[in-house]
Amino acid sequence: MHRWEYRILHMPTTSLSVLNERVNNDAREGWEPFMMSGNDFVNIIMRRPIEQGEVKEQN
């Protein structure tokens, strides 16, 4: 069973190319977008698996 770490992106929808670039860059780092909502701003919940015993620091 996977354990996950999560990230929420909150970005304006005024520039979809910037939004796409950010999501694609995060995806290359292992982040998987799995929920999105919004109008003028979009919230994207992203996750990636973590190994058991691996501890991530919150910024």
ABEGO torsion letter per residue (X at the ends): XBBBBBBBBBBBAABAAAAAAAAAAAAAAGBBBABBBEBABBBBBBBBBBBBGBBBBBX
